Amino acid sequence: MTCLRKGGAAPSCVAVDAMLGWLARWLRILGVDARYGEQSDEELAETPCLLVTRDRELFKRRRGPAVLLLTDDHVAWISALMRALGVESFKKTRCPKCNAELEEIPCAEAEKRAGHPIRSDRCWACPNCGSVYWEGSHWRGIREVVEKAAKTPVDCAEAD
Ligand SMILES: [Zn+2]
């Protein structure tokens, strides 16, 4: 079993519990508004977003939409959330560090900001924290994981 879910259709944003920072960064790369590290368990139980947790107690307490992750398979986590949110691939992406929507910039500009040459056709900058990203070998690794996740079957049951 990959996960349990409850509370009906998923809203467009996600709030993950303190154990799931890794997943939050991945969801942001997929363009999902993923909130992390801002909220206590009490606040998480009341979030207007889809709550994603590994904590059974928190899942039980939650009245709104929630997903309880049961597996340790990280690719299955991504797969479960892609399905819950109707995300098929990544188009517009968010800053993995701070969750702001990235803006595409000319790679010459990205090189200037990064302070070293960048071999890439596409570059982005975060308007919030100033981080610069480009389609390098790391990016291709991300794409492979997302493609693998899209093909990974998910067994997510409705909780009572
Ligand atoms: Zn940022």
Backbone and ligand atoms as CSV (ligand in chain L), in Angstrom:
chain,resi,resn,atom,element,x,y,z
A,1,MET,N,N,0.845,-1.206,0.000
A,1,MET,CA,C,0.000,0.000,0.000
A,1,MET,C,C,0.880,1.256,0.000
A,2,THR,N,N,0.591,2.153,-0.948
A,2,THR,CA,C,1.386,3.374,-1.054
A,2,THR,C,C,0.904,4.437,-0.072
A,3,CYS,N,N,-0.420,4.610,-0.032
A,3,CYS,CA,C,-0.939,5.694,0.819
A,3,CYS,C,C,-2.409,5.486,1.149
A,4,LEU,N,N,-2.865,6.294,2.121
A,4,LEU,CA,C,-4.288,6.428,2.416
A,4,LEU,C,C,-4.658,7.867,2.124
A,5,ARG,N,N,-5.895,8.080,1.672
A,5,ARG,CA,C,-6.304,9.471,1.484
A,5,ARG,C,C,-7.714,9.655,1.997
A,6,LYS,N,N,-8.049,10.914,2.263
A,6,LYS,CA,C,-9.406,11.230,2.694
A,6,LYS,C,C,-9.695,12.704,2.442
A,7,GLY,N,N,-10.958,13.068,2.597
A,7,GLY,CA,C,-11.320,14.485,2.554
A,7,GLY,C,C,-11.642,15.021,1.175
A,8,GLY,N,N,-11.795,14.135,0.181
A,8,GLY,CA,C,-12.259,14.591,-1.131
A,8,GLY,C,C,-11.175,15.172,-2.007
A,9,ALA,N,N,-11.605,15.971,-3.001
A,9,ALA,CA,C,-10.692,16.472,-4.035
A,9,ALA,C,C,-9.573,17.319,-3.438
A,10,ALA,N,N,-8.401,17.199,-4.048
A,10,ALA,CA,C,-7.227,17.926,-3.552
A,10,ALA,C,C,-7.273,19.388,-3.994
A,11,PRO,N,N,-7.033,20.338,-3.080
A,11,PRO,CA,C,-6.871,21.737,-3.471
A,11,PRO,C,C,-5.554,21.920,-4.231
A,12,SER,N,N,-5.314,23.103,-4.768
A,12,SER,CA,C,-4.145,23.283,-5.638
A,12,SER,C,C,-2.835,23.451,-4.866
A,13,CYS,N,N,-2.904,23.667,-3.560
A,13,CYS,CA,C,-1.654,23.773,-2.794
A,13,CYS,C,C,-1.504,22.579,-1.854
A,14,VAL,N,N,-0.264,22.357,-1.423
A,14,VAL,CA,C,0.063,21.217,-0.569
A,14,VAL,C,C,0.804,21.726,0.661
A,15,ALA,N,N,0.479,21.179,1.824
A,15,ALA,CA,C,1.258,21.467,3.029
A,15,ALA,C,C,1.844,20.147,3.510
A,16,VAL,N,N,3.160,20.060,3.607
A,16,VAL,CA,C,3.784,18.813,4.044
A,16,VAL,C,C,4.265,18.956,5.486
A,17,ASP,N,N,4.292,17.850,6.212
A,17,ASP,CA,C,4.751,17.914,7.599
A,17,ASP,C,C,6.277,18.006,7.656
A,18,ALA,N,N,6.796,18.186,8.858
A,18,ALA,CA,C,8.215,18.498,9.047
A,18,ALA,C,C,9.158,17.403,8.555
A,19,MET,N,N,8.651,16.170,8.374
A,19,MET,CA,C,9.488,15.052,7.928
A,19,MET,C,C,9.675,15.043,6.410
A,20,LEU,N,N,8.937,15.883,5.695
A,20,LEU,CA,C,8.827,15.720,4.247
A,20,LEU,C,C,9.406,16.882,3.435
A,21,GLY,N,N,10.469,17.498,3.930
A,21,GLY,CA,C,11.116,18.589,3.203
A,21,GLY,C,C,11.609,18.158,1.826
A,22,TRP,N,N,12.105,16.932,1.758
A,22,TRP,CA,C,12.579,16.384,0.481
A,22,TRP,C,C,11.454,16.401,-0.551
A,23,LEU,N,N,10.279,15.933,-0.135
A,23,LEU,CA,C,9.129,15.873,-1.034
A,23,LEU,C,C,8.684,17.284,-1.433
A,24,ALA,N,N,8.731,18.223,-0.491
A,24,ALA,CA,C,8.332,19.609,-0.793
A,24,ALA,C,C,9.188,20.175,-1.919
A,25,ARG,N,N,10.504,19.930,-1.883
A,25,ARG,CA,C,11.388,20.439,-2.932
A,25,ARG,C,C,11.042,19.840,-4.294
A,26,TRP,N,N,10.721,18.549,-4.285
A,26,TRP,CA,C,10.327,17.897,-5.543
A,26,TRP,C,C,9.016,18.445,-6.078
A,27,LEU,N,N,8.058,18.650,-5.194
A,27,LEU,CA,C,6.762,19.167,-5.648
A,27,LEU,C,C,6.920,20.565,-6.239
A,28,ARG,N,N,7.807,21.367,-5.662
A,28,ARG,CA,C,8.049,22.703,-6.192
A,28,ARG,C,C,8.642,22.636,-7.595
A,29,ILE,N,N,9.550,21.695,-7.809
A,29,ILE,CA,C,10.123,21.509,-9.147
A,29,ILE,C,C,9.011,21.160,-10.134
A,30,LEU,N,N,7.993,20.438,-9.657
A,30,LEU,CA,C,6.851,20.087,-10.500
A,30,LEU,C,C,5.867,21.245,-10.644
A,31,GLY,N,N,6.160,22.373,-10.031
A,31,GLY,CA,C,5.304,23.554,-10.153
A,31,GLY,C,C,4.207,23.637,-9.110
A,32,VAL,N,N,4.219,22.715,-8.144
A,32,VAL,CA,C,3.179,22.704,-7.111
A,32,VAL,C,C,3.538,23.687,-5.991
A,33,ASP,N,N,2.538,24.442,-5.543
A,33,ASP,CA,C,2.698,25.342,-4.401
A,33,ASP,C,C,2.795,24.469,-3.143
A,34,ALA,N,N,4.027,24.168,-2.730
A,34,ALA,CA,C,4.256,23.225,-1.626
A,34,ALA,C,C,4.794,23.965,-0.412
A,35,ARG,N,N,4.016,23.985,0.650
A,35,ARG,CA,C,4.388,24.712,1.870
A,35,ARG,C,C,4.994,23.754,2.878
A,36,TYR,N,N,6.067,24.211,3.483
A,36,TYR,CA,C,6.829,23.322,4.362
A,36,TYR,C,C,7.545,24.154,5.416
A,37,GLY,N,N,7.595,23.622,6.625
A,37,GLY,CA,C,8.417,24.222,7.668
A,37,GLY,C,C,7.883,25.512,8.245
A,38,GLU,N,N,6.612,25.823,7.968
A,38,GLU,CA,C,6.053,27.076,8.474
A,38,GLU,C,C,5.043,26.807,9.570
A,39,GLN,N,N,4.594,25.563,9.690
A,39,GLN,CA,C,3.417,25.326,10.498
A,39,GLN,C,C,3.608,24.275,11.583
A,40,SER,N,N,2.917,24.488,12.695
A,40,SER,CA,C,2.883,23.483,13.761
A,40,SER,C,C,1.887,22.387,13.369
A,41,ASP,N,N,1.874,21.273,14.111
A,41,ASP,CA,C,0.916,20.203,13.837
A,41,ASP,C,C,-0.524,20.700,13.931
A,42,GLU,N,N,-0.793,21.610,14.883
A,42,GLU,CA,C,-2.148,22.144,15.043
A,42,GLU,C,C,-2.551,22.899,13.778
A,43,GLU,N,N,-1.625,23.741,13.279
A,43,GLU,CA,C,-1.911,24.517,12.067
A,43,GLU,C,C,-2.030,23.600,10.851
A,44,LEU,N,N,-1.171,22.580,10.792
A,44,LEU,CA,C,-1.223,21.634,9.675
A,44,LEU,C,C,-2.584,20.929,9.616
A,45,ALA,N,N,-3.132,20.584,10.801
A,45,ALA,CA,C,-4.416,19.894,10.840
A,45,ALA,C,C,-5.520,20.753,10.243
A,46,GLU,N,N,-5.338,22.075,10.257
A,46,GLU,CA,C,-6.367,23.005,9.768
A,46,GLU,C,C,-6.030,23.605,8.407
A,47,THR,N,N,-4.955,23.205,7.771
A,47,THR,CA,C,-4.509,23.871,6.539
A,47,THR,C,C,-5.583,23.837,5.434
A,48,PRO,N,N,-5.705,24.926,4.652
A,48,PRO,CA,C,-6.615,24.906,3.508
A,48,PRO,C,C,-6.040,24.088,2.337
A,49,CYS,N,N,-4.760,23.728,2.421
A,49,CYS,CA,C,-4.106,22.955,1.358
A,49,CYS,C,C,-4.325,21.457,1.584
A,50,LEU,N,N,-3.873,20.650,0.614
A,50,LEU,CA,C,-3.851,19.201,0.801
A,50,LEU,C,C,-2.749,18.878,1.812
A,51,LEU,N,N,-3.120,18.267,2.928
A,51,LEU,CA,C,-2.116,17.878,3.921
A,51,LEU,C,C,-1.448,16.578,3.489
A,52,VAL,N,N,-0.109,16.561,3.470
A,52,VAL,CA,C,0.636,15.338,3.161
A,52,VAL,C,C,1.501,15.025,4.371
A,53,THR,N,N,1.327,13.835,4.910
A,53,THR,CA,C,2.019,13.510,6.159
A,53,THR,C,C,2.398,12.034,6.221
A,54,ARG,N,N,3.326,11.712,7.114
A,54,ARG,CA,C,3.636,10.314,7.434
A,54,ARG,C,C,3.149,10.004,8.850
A,55,ASP,N,N,2.489,10.971,9.471
A,55,ASP,CA,C,2.092,10.884,10.877
A,55,ASP,C,C,0.615,10.450,10.970
A,56,ARG,N,N,0.387,9.222,11.439
A,56,ARG,CA,C,-0.976,8.677,11.508
A,56,ARG,C,C,-1.892,9.490,12.407
A,57,GLU,N,N,-1.335,9.981,13.510
A,57,GLU,CA,C,-2.145,10.764,14.460
A,57,GLU,C,C,-2.647,12.045,13.803
A,58,LEU,N,N,-1.730,12.720,13.115
A,58,LEU,CA,C,-2.084,13.960,12.414
A,58,LEU,C,C,-3.121,13.675,11.322
A,59,PHE,N,N,-2.930,12.580,10.618
A,59,PHE,CA,C,-3.870,12.188,9.560
A,59,PHE,C,C,-5.258,11.928,10.151
A,60,LYS,N,N,-5.302,11.278,11.307
A,60,LYS,CA,C,-6.571,10.969,11.965
A,60,LYS,C,C,-7.296,12.245,12.384
A,61,ARG,N,N,-6.497,13.201,12.914
A,61,ARG,CA,C,-7.065,14.441,13.436
A,61,ARG,C,C,-7.596,15.347,12.325
A,62,ARG,N,N,-7.010,15.211,11.154
A,62,ARG,CA,C,-7.304,16.081,10.024
A,62,ARG,C,C,-8.732,15.873,9.527
A,63,ARG,N,N,-9.483,16.991,9.295
A,63,ARG,CA,C,-10.842,16.862,8.748
A,63,ARG,C,C,-10.874,17.096,7.249
A,64,GLY,N,N,-9.995,17.927,6.726
A,64,GLY,CA,C,-9.991,18.249,5.284
A,64,GLY,C,C,-9.224,17.224,4.471
A,65,PRO,N,N,-8.928,17.546,3.207
A,65,PRO,CA,C,-8.203,16.636,2.314
A,65,PRO,C,C,-6.803,16.313,2.830
A,66,ALA,N,N,-6.455,15.025,2.823
A,66,ALA,CA,C,-5.157,14.606,3.342
A,66,ALA,C,C,-4.684,13.326,2.676
A,67,VAL,N,N,-3.364,13.181,2.611
A,67,VAL,CA,C,-2.743,11.939,2.136
A,67,VAL,C,C,-1.770,11.475,3.211
A,68,LEU,N,N,-1.890,10.220,3.621
A,68,LEU,CA,C,-0.944,9.610,4.555
A,68,LEU,C,C,-0.034,8.684,3.744
A,69,LEU,N,N,1.261,8.988,3.726
A,69,LEU,CA,C,2.208,8.163,2.967
A,69,LEU,C,C,2.632,6.978,3.824
A,70,LEU,N,N,2.467,5.760,3.276
A,70,LEU,CA,C,2.755,4.545,4.046
A,70,LEU,C,C,4.059,3.893,3.629
A,71,THR,N,N,4.538,4.195,2.439
A,71,THR,CA,C,5.725,3.540,1.904
A,71,THR,C,C,6.982,4.376,2.188
A,72,ASP,N,N,8.148,3.727,2.143
A,72,ASP,CA,C,9.420,4.454,2.234
A,72,ASP,C,C,9.983,4.754,0.854
A,73,ASP,N,N,9.300,4.303,-0.180
A,73,ASP,CA,C,9.764,4.493,-1.551
A,73,ASP,C,C,9.515,5.945,-1.986
A,74,HIS,N,N,10.588,6.707,-2.100
A,74,HIS,CA,C,10.463,8.140,-2.375
A,74,HIS,C,C,9.877,8.421,-3.754
A,75,VAL,N,N,10.194,7.562,-4.729
A,75,VAL,CA,C,9.632,7.771,-6.069
A,75,VAL,C,C,8.116,7.546,-6.027
A,76,ALA,N,N,7.683,6.589,-5.208
A,76,ALA,CA,C,6.244,6.339,-5.049
A,76,ALA,C,C,5.555,7.545,-4.391
A,77,TRP,N,N,6.266,8.259,-3.514
A,77,TRP,CA,C,5.690,9.490,-2.923
A,77,TRP,C,C,5.372,10.490,-4.023
A,78,ILE,N,N,6.361,10.695,-4.904
A,78,ILE,CA,C,6.168,11.661,-5.990
A,78,ILE,C,C,5.015,11.205,-6.877
A,79,SER,N,N,5.002,9.907,-7.190
A,79,SER,CA,C,3.948,9.338,-8.016
A,79,SER,C,C,2.568,9.555,-7.387
A,80,ALA,N,N,2.455,9.285,-6.078
A,80,ALA,CA,C,1.173,9.423,-5.374
A,80,ALA,C,C,0.677,10.865,-5.432
A,81,LEU,N,N,1.599,11.812,-5.261
A,81,LEU,CA,C,1.205,13.229,-5.256
A,81,LEU,C,C,0.891,13.725,-6.658
A,82,MET,N,N,1.630,13.247,-7.661
A,82,MET,CA,C,1.323,13.628,-9.043
A,82,MET,C,C,-0.104,13.216,-9.376
A,83,ARG,N,N,-0.478,12.019,-8.932
A,83,ARG,CA,C,-1.832,11.539,-9.213
A,83,ARG,C,C,-2.875,12.312,-8.424
A,84,ALA,N,N,-2.608,12.534,-7.131
A,84,ALA,CA,C,-3.578,13.248,-6.287
A,84,ALA,C,C,-3.834,14.665,-6.821
A,85,LEU,N,N,-2.801,15.276,-7.414
A,85,LEU,CA,C,-2.905,16.675,-7.845
A,85,LEU,C,C,-3.146,16.822,-9.347
A,86,GLY,N,N,-3.163,15.697,-10.072
A,86,GLY,CA,C,-3.372,15.762,-11.522
A,86,GLY,C,C,-2.201,16.382,-12.271
A,87,VAL,N,N,-0.980,16.219,-11.724
A,87,VAL,CA,C,0.220,16.740,-12.385
A,87,VAL,C,C,0.797,15.642,-13.277
A,88,GLU,N,N,0.994,15.932,-14.562
A,88,GLU,CA,C,1.517,14.903,-15.458
A,88,GLU,C,C,3.005,15.062,-15.731
A,89,SER,N,N,3.457,16.296,-15.802
A,89,SER,CA,C,4.871,16.557,-16.024
A,89,SER,C,C,5.133,17.965,-15.499
A,90,PHE,N,N,6.367,18.433,-15.599
A,90,PHE,CA,C,6.571,19.790,-15.111
A,90,PHE,C,C,6.706,20.795,-16.238
A,91,LYS,N,N,5.928,21.845,-16.148
A,91,LYS,CA,C,5.949,22.921,-17.136
A,91,LYS,C,C,6.511,24.162,-16.457
A,92,LYS,N,N,5.670,24.786,-15.653
A,92,LYS,CA,C,6.131,25.937,-14.876
A,92,LYS,C,C,6.650,25.401,-13.550
A,93,THR,N,N,7.805,25.870,-13.145
A,93,THR,CA,C,8.390,25.289,-11.953
A,93,THR,C,C,8.595,26.357,-10.880
A,94,ARG,N,N,8.732,25.902,-9.632
A,94,ARG,CA,C,8.929,26.801,-8.500
A,94,ARG,C,C,10.315,26.595,-7.915
A,95,CYS,N,N,10.773,27.587,-7.188
A,95,CYS,CA,C,12.091,27.515,-6.561
A,95,CYS,C,C,12.083,26.426,-5.486
A,96,PRO,N,N,12.952,25.385,-5.603
A,96,PRO,CA,C,12.973,24.325,-4.585
A,96,PRO,C,C,13.321,24.861,-3.198
A,97,LYS,N,N,14.032,25.999,-3.143
A,97,LYS,CA,C,14.445,26.540,-1.842
A,97,LYS,C,C,13.338,27.320,-1.154
A,98,CYS,N,N,12.597,28.150,-1.931
A,98,CYS,CA,C,11.665,29.072,-1.249
A,98,CYS,C,C,10.236,29.044,-1.779
A,99,ASN,N,N,9.943,28.250,-2.833
A,99,ASN,CA,C,8.564,28.057,-3.307
A,99,ASN,C,C,8.039,29.172,-4.205
A,100,ALA,N,N,8.838,30.205,-4.535
A,100,ALA,CA,C,8.365,31.251,-5.457
A,100,ALA,C,C,8.379,30.710,-6.886
A,101,GLU,N,N,7.491,31.233,-7.754
A,101,GLU,CA,C,7.479,30.801,-9.155
A,101,GLU,C,C,8.714,31.331,-9.874
A,102,LEU,N,N,9.406,30.444,-10.601
A,102,LEU,CA,C,10.627,30.851,-11.297
A,102,LEU,C,C,10.295,31.612,-12.575
A,103,GLU,N,N,11.213,32.503,-12.972
A,103,GLU,CA,C,11.086,33.236,-14.224
A,103,GLU,C,C,12.201,32.791,-15.154
A,104,GLU,N,N,11.839,32.543,-16.417
A,104,GLU,CA,C,12.863,32.167,-17.388
A,104,GLU,C,C,13.685,33.415,-17.739
A,105,ILE,N,N,14.995,33.297,-17.761
A,105,ILE,CA,C,15.875,34.427,-18.096
A,105,ILE,C,C,16.875,33.973,-19.160
A,106,PRO,N,N,17.458,34.932,-19.906
A,106,PRO,CA,C,18.500,34.545,-20.869
A,106,PRO,C,C,19.668,33.906,-20.126
A,107,CYS,N,N,20.286,32.877,-20.727
A,107,CYS,CA,C,21.366,32.170,-20.029
A,107,CYS,C,C,22.609,33.060,-19.853
A,108,ALA,N,N,22.754,34.082,-20.717
A,108,ALA,CA,C,23.869,35.019,-20.526
A,108,ALA,C,C,23.710,35.754,-19.192
A,109,GLU,N,N,22.484,36.100,-18.894
A,109,GLU,CA,C,22.163,36.764,-17.621
A,109,GLU,C,C,22.405,35.796,-16.440
A,110,ALA,N,N,22.007,34.532,-16.631
A,110,ALA,CA,C,22.214,33.520,-15.587
A,110,ALA,C,C,23.707,33.327,-15.311
A,111,GLU,N,N,24.514,33.325,-16.381
A,111,GLU,CA,C,25.971,33.173,-16.217
A,111,GLU,C,C,26.542,34.309,-15.385
A,112,LYS,N,N,26.065,35.513,-15.670
A,112,LYS,CA,C,26.537,36.685,-14.939
A,112,LYS,C,C,26.227,36.524,-13.449
A,113,ARG,N,N,25.011,36.098,-13.172
A,113,ARG,CA,C,24.592,35.968,-11.771
A,113,ARG,C,C,25.306,34.808,-11.076
A,114,ALA,N,N,25.508,33.695,-11.814
A,114,ALA,CA,C,26.150,32.526,-11.199
A,114,ALA,C,C,27.661,32.728,-11.071
A,115,GLY,N,N,28.207,33.587,-11.922
A,115,GLY,CA,C,29.639,33.879,-11.862
A,115,GLY,C,C,30.511,32.815,-12.514
A,116,HIS,N,N,29.911,31.966,-13.367
A,116,HIS,CA,C,30.682,30.976,-14.113
A,116,HIS,C,C,29.924,30.622,-15.375
A,117,PRO,N,N,30.600,30.043,-16.390
A,117,PRO,CA,C,29.907,29.699,-17.637
A,117,PRO,C,C,28.851,28.620,-17.410
A,118,ILE,N,N,27.754,28.706,-18.145
A,118,ILE,CA,C,26.670,27.728,-18.052
A,118,ILE,C,C,26.413,27.180,-19.448
A,119,ARG,N,N,26.497,25.849,-19.590
A,119,ARG,CA,C,26.207,25.244,-20.890
A,119,ARG,C,C,24.768,24.747,-20.881
A,120,SER,N,N,23.850,25.620,-21.265
A,120,SER,CA,C,22.445,25.250,-21.272
A,120,SER,C,C,21.653,26.174,-22.194
A,121,ASP,N,N,20.527,25.673,-22.691
A,121,ASP,CA,C,19.666,26.498,-23.543
A,121,ASP,C,C,18.593,27.213,-22.742
A,122,ARG,N,N,18.300,26.692,-21.548
A,122,ARG,CA,C,17.229,27.300,-20.760
A,122,ARG,C,C,17.721,27.573,-19.351
A,123,CYS,N,N,17.401,28.796,-18.891
A,123,CYS,CA,C,17.811,29.213,-17.553
A,123,CYS,C,C,16.665,29.933,-16.854
A,124,TRP,N,N,16.668,29.844,-15.532
A,124,TRP,CA,C,15.619,30.466,-14.725
A,124,TRP,C,C,16.238,31.173,-13.523
A,125,ALA,N,N,15.498,32.166,-13.020
A,125,ALA,CA,C,15.905,32.824,-11.791
A,125,ALA,C,C,14.711,32.902,-10.854
A,126,CYS,N,N,15.001,32.883,-9.550
A,126,CYS,CA,C,13.948,33.031,-8.547
A,126,CYS,C,C,13.831,34.509,-8.179
A,127,PRO,N,N,12.643,35.114,-8.389
A,127,PRO,CA,C,12.472,36.530,-8.073
A,127,PRO,C,C,12.501,36.796,-6.565
A,128,ASN,N,N,12.343,35.766,-5.774
A,128,ASN,CA,C,12.301,35.942,-4.319
A,128,ASN,C,C,13.678,35.830,-3.671
A,129,CYS,N,N,14.378,34.708,-3.879
A,129,CYS,CA,C,15.655,34.507,-3.175
A,129,CYS,C,C,16.867,34.707,-4.089
A,130,GLY,N,N,16.633,34.900,-5.417
A,130,GLY,CA,C,17.739,35.196,-6.324
A,130,GLY,C,C,18.488,33.973,-6.840
A,131,SER,N,N,18.087,32.766,-6.442
A,131,SER,CA,C,18.773,31.560,-6.926
A,131,SER,C,C,18.616,31.433,-8.438
A,132,VAL,N,N,19.665,30.896,-9.088
A,132,VAL,CA,C,19.660,30.722,-10.535
A,132,VAL,C,C,19.676,29.221,-10.840
A,133,TYR,N,N,18.876,28.814,-11.841
A,133,TYR,CA,C,18.798,27.402,-12.231
A,133,TYR,C,C,18.970,27.276,-13.729
A,134,TRP,N,N,19.482,26.127,-14.152
A,134,TRP,CA,C,19.596,25.873,-15.587
A,134,TRP,C,C,19.442,24.389,-15.842
A,135,GLU,N,N,19.195,24.041,-17.127
A,135,GLU,CA,C,18.980,22.662,-17.514
A,135,GLU,C,C,20.324,21.960,-17.668
A,136,GLY,N,N,20.938,21.551,-16.579
A,136,GLY,CA,C,22.219,20.850,-16.631
A,136,GLY,C,C,22.024,19.362,-16.406
A,137,SER,N,N,23.108,18.659,-16.065
A,137,SER,CA,C,23.021,17.210,-15.875
A,137,SER,C,C,22.113,16.880,-14.682
A,138,HIS,N,N,22.141,17.730,-13.668
A,138,HIS,CA,C,21.280,17.540,-12.508
A,138,HIS,C,C,19.810,17.563,-12.942
A,139,TRP,N,N,19.501,18.514,-13.861
A,139,TRP,CA,C,18.138,18.672,-14.347
A,139,TRP,C,C,17.678,17.432,-15.088
A,140,ARG,N,N,18.588,16.840,-15.879
A,140,ARG,CA,C,18.216,15.620,-16.611
A,140,ARG,C,C,17.924,14.489,-15.629
A,141,GLY,N,N,18.665,14.459,-14.518
A,141,GLY,CA,C,18.399,13.462,-13.475
A,141,GLY,C,C,17.010,13.647,-12.893
A,142,ILE,N,N,16.632,14.896,-12.690
A,142,ILE,CA,C,15.299,15.213,-12.158
A,142,ILE,C,C,14.228,14.722,-13.124
A,143,ARG,N,N,14.447,15.030,-14.415
A,143,ARG,CA,C,13.488,14.612,-15.440
A,143,ARG,C,C,13.306,13.090,-15.436
A,144,GLU,N,N,14.410,12.358,-15.283
A,144,GLU,CA,C,14.326,10.895,-15.260
A,144,GLU,C,C,13.514,10.392,-14.070
A,145,VAL,N,N,13.724,11.002,-12.903
A,145,VAL,CA,C,12.969,10.589,-11.712
A,145,VAL,C,C,11.484,10.876,-11.905
A,146,VAL,N,N,11.163,12.037,-12.481
A,146,VAL,CA,C,9.758,12.402,-12.693
A,146,VAL,C,C,9.108,11.447,-13.693
A,147,GLU,N,N,9.846,11.089,-14.747
A,147,GLU,CA,C,9.303,10.145,-15.726
A,147,GLU,C,C,9.082,8.766,-15.097
A,148,LYS,N,N,10.027,8.371,-14.235
A,148,LYS,CA,C,9.887,7.090,-13.528
A,148,LYS,C,C,8.662,7.143,-12.600
A,149,ALA,N,N,8.510,8.270,-11.908
A,149,ALA,CA,C,7.372,8.422,-10.985
A,149,ALA,C,C,6.056,8.351,-11.745
A,150,ALA,N,N,6.008,8.978,-12.931
A,150,ALA,CA,C,4.766,8.991,-13.712
A,150,ALA,C,C,4.344,7.581,-14.108
A,151,LYS,N,N,5.319,6.658,-14.195
A,151,LYS,CA,C,5.016,5.274,-14.591
A,151,LYS,C,C,4.841,4.346,-13.395
A,152,THR,N,N,5.192,4.831,-12.205
A,152,THR,CA,C,5.104,3.981,-11.014
A,152,THR,C,C,3.646,3.844,-10.574
A,153,PRO,N,N,3.137,2.613,-10.490
A,153,PRO,CA,C,1.744,2.461,-10.060
A,153,PRO,C,C,1.573,2.834,-8.584
A,154,VAL,N,N,0.416,3.392,-8.277
A,154,VAL,CA,C,0.145,3.845,-6.916
A,154,VAL,C,C,-1.066,3.103,-6.379
A,155,ASP,N,N,-0.937,2.610,-5.154
A,155,ASP,CA,C,-2.027,1.906,-4.491
A,155,ASP,C,C,-2.446,2.765,-3.296
A,156,CYS,N,N,-3.412,3.646,-3.549
A,156,CYS,CA,C,-3.813,4.604,-2.509
A,156,CYS,C,C,-5.296,4.400,-2.195
A,157,ALA,N,N,-5.596,3.943,-0.973
A,157,ALA,CA,C,-6.974,3.621,-0.610
A,157,ALA,C,C,-7.639,4.780,0.118
A,158,GLU,N,N,-8.942,4.846,-0.011
A,158,GLU,CA,C,-9.722,5.845,0.713
A,158,GLU,C,C,-9.825,5.404,2.184
A,159,ALA,N,N,-9.473,6.296,3.126
A,159,ALA,CA,C,-9.584,5.971,4.551
A,159,ALA,C,C,-11.031,6.146,5.001
A,160,ASP,N,N,-11.435,5.438,6.057
A,160,ASP,CA,C,-12.821,5.569,6.561
A,160,ASP,C,C,-12.980,6.918,7.243
L,1,ZN,ZN,ZN,13.842,31.112,-4.324
